[in-house]
Amino acid sequence: MSFINRQGKLIIPLMEPIEGVIVSEGLLVAPDHHRRNWGYRDATGKWVIPPRFTFALPFSEGLAAVQDGKVGKYGFIDKTGKMVIPPRYDCVDEFSGPGFSEGLVPVEVKEKWGYINKTGKMVIAANFDQAESFRDGLAFVHQGGIGGYIDHTGKFVWKSEIEISK
């Protein structure tokens, strides 16, 4: 695989197969099939953060969720690869826009979802059955069969009047 920039200029020539998921904040989330781990490559194809994670998500707001294979939990690294939020979360939402949004990220702890900030502090308690990323000050959550939107304090600003099946 080769990579070109937006002007069509070749920036990574076809030298070795490079597979990746998403380029975000200048880094490509990429697997190393020999070691069966994930890491991050720069625009030249060079490993910037060596593949040492069981799974990795794109960077968002300067941090990326990674799964530590030794403990099987998710934590967050900075762009140097330093683990800045220890791996203690069962899951991180990767479908509604992986990573931090508006300074918060949904994480799963003991089968419930809540939100942490960039220091790893749980700022909205893990009381939800499902939680999505914040957009424009609101996040969709699902709690006890009812869906709705919460604000940054965790307060519902709108709840469905109809029960949503799981």
N, C-alpha and C positions, 0 to 999 in steps of 0.2 A: 504494500500500500504506500502511496505517496500522498503528501499534503501540499495544497496550494493555499495562498492567501486570497483575500477578496479581490485583489487585482489580477489574479491568475498566475502569479509568480510562484514557481516551485520553491517551497521552503524545506521540505523533507523529501529527498530523492528516494527512489525505490532501491533500498539497500537490503533491508530485512523486512519481513512482514511486521507491520505495526498495527495492532488492533486496539481500538479504544472505544470508550462509550460516549463521553461528552467532554467537550472542551469548555471549561468554565474558569474565568479569572486567569486565563493564560495557561492553564494546565489541563492535560488530557488524562482522564482516568483510564488506565490501561492494565490489562492482565499480563502476567508473565506465565505462559503455559508450562514452562519447564518446572517452575517452582509452585505453580498453582496458587499464586498470590497476586495481589493488586498493588499498584503504585501509581505514580504520576510522572508524566513526561512533559518536557517543554516543547516549544515550537520547532526545535531542531530534532526532536525525537530522543533526546538525552533523558535518562532517568534523573529527575530532580529529587524525587522521594522514592527510594528503592521499593520494589514490590515486596512488602512484608506483612500485608494485611489480607485476611481471609476474604474481605469484601470492602469496597471503597465507593464513596459517592462523590459527586462533583463539589468543588468549593463554592461556598456562598457566604458573602459577607466576611471573607477572610478565613473561614474554617470549613473543614470537611469531615463528615462522619465516616469512620472506618470501623471495621469489625476486627477485634483482636482474637485470633484463633485460639490462643491459650485459654482465655476465659469465656469465649463465645459471646461477648458483650460488645456494644458499640460505645465508642468515645469519639472525641473530636481532636483533629490535629490542625496546626497552623501551616503556613506555606513552607516552613523549613522542615516539616515532618515531625515536629515536637508535639507530643500528646499534651494538649492544654486542658482538656476535660477528660478525666480518666474513664476507661471503658466500664460502665456500670448500667447501661441501658439495654433492655432486651431487644428493642427495635427502634428504628428511626424512620419516620414517614418519608418514603422515597417516591410516592406517586403524585402527591399534590404539588410538588415543587420541592425537590430534596434540598435540605439544608435550612440555614437560618433565613428568616424573612422578618423584617421589622424588628430585628434583634432577638427573636425567639424561634425555637424549633420544637415541634412535637416529638416526644419520646415516649416509649412504652416501658412501664415498670410493673411487673407482676400482673400482666394482662389488662392494665389500665393505662390510659394516655394522659399526659400532662405536657406542660411547656417549661423548658429551661431557657435561661439567658446565656450569654457568652462566657460567663464565669462558671457555668454548670449548676447554678442555683435554680431549684424548682420554684418558679414564680407563679405558675398556675397549677394547682394540685392535680395529680394523676387520678382523676375521677371519671374519665370519659371512656366510652367503649371504642370510640374512633375520634381522631383529631387530625385536622388538615392545617396547612401553613396559613399564616396571616397574609391578607391582601387588603389594602386600603383600610387598615385598622380593625378588620374582622377576620375571624376564623370559623369555619364550619366544624361543628362537633356533633357527636351522637352519644346520647346518654339515656340509658334505660328505655330504648325504643323511640326516643324523641330526638329529632335533629333540630339544630338551630345554630345561630351565630353568636359568638362571644366577643367581647372586647379584650383589650390587653390586661384587664384586671381579672378576667375569667367570668365576668358577669354576662349573663345572657341578655342580648339586646333584641333578639327575636327567636321564638320557638315555634316549631310546627305544631299545628293543632291535630295533625294526623300522625299516628304512630308509624314509624318506618321499620319495616322488617329487616333483619340482619342478613 
